[in-house]
Amino acid sequence: DTEVTQTPKHLVMGMTNKKSLKCEQHMGHRAMYWYKQKAKKPPELMFVYSYEKLSINESVPSRFSPECPNSSLLNLHLHALQPEDSALYLCASSQGDGYTFGSGTRLTVV
Amino acid sequence: AQSVTQLGSHVSVSEGALVLLRCNYSSSVPPYLFWYVQYPNQGLQLLLKYTSAATLVKGINGFEAEFKKSETSFHLTKPSAHMSDAAEYFCAVSDGLTGGGNKLTFGTGTQLKVEL
């Protein structure tokens, strides 16, 4: 298995909702990432987990809460989001000299 | 901090023509450089990577890139464009080996259009 799987592919949520994004990989990669990508822009790093510990938080608002339950799973918990948080959320994993990206979750906050 | 600059936010070529997408890097240490392609509403697909081995790197779909330290460049080329190459292309730099969870920083992207 050489893929990073993200669910759901699309999500519409209200500003008072709580939802979670899920990312899974079975390549044995020990680093996992969340990126946010706005339309016509490059991906921007949000969080990095290395060996299941949070190693980088790029000053992301607390309404985004990452979680790494085990070496294969990465979650992003969402609460009280704003419309400007609407974007494509990409998960990635890495080992050695390469990164593998999932196909993303398209999030719309209404 | 590592960074990359992509010259030209939009590039248009004719089908069968040479594709050249430019990327310059800024790094205080030997960089790890990548080119990714993104089709509409999809994730990122790795085209090729430079990790201090051969300076001419061959990737998927006929793409290649040459690492030139003297010019701090890592331009992406393809001899003959195909309609299916139309997409967004990102150059990216990592601040270290990726196994330890190092930051991957992207350029602003180049939209490639291929015309008949």
Interface residues (C-beta under 8 A of the other chain):
Chain A: V4 Q6 H29 R30 A31 M32 Y33 K40 K41 P42 P43 E44 L45 V48 Y49 S50 Y51 S55 I56 L90 A92 S94 Q95 G96 D97 G98 Y99 T100 F101 G102 S103 G104 R106
Chain B: Y32 F34 Y36 N41 Q42 G43 L44 Q45 L46 K49 T51 F90 S94 L97 T98 G99 G100 G101 N102 K103 L104 T105 F106 G107 T108 G109
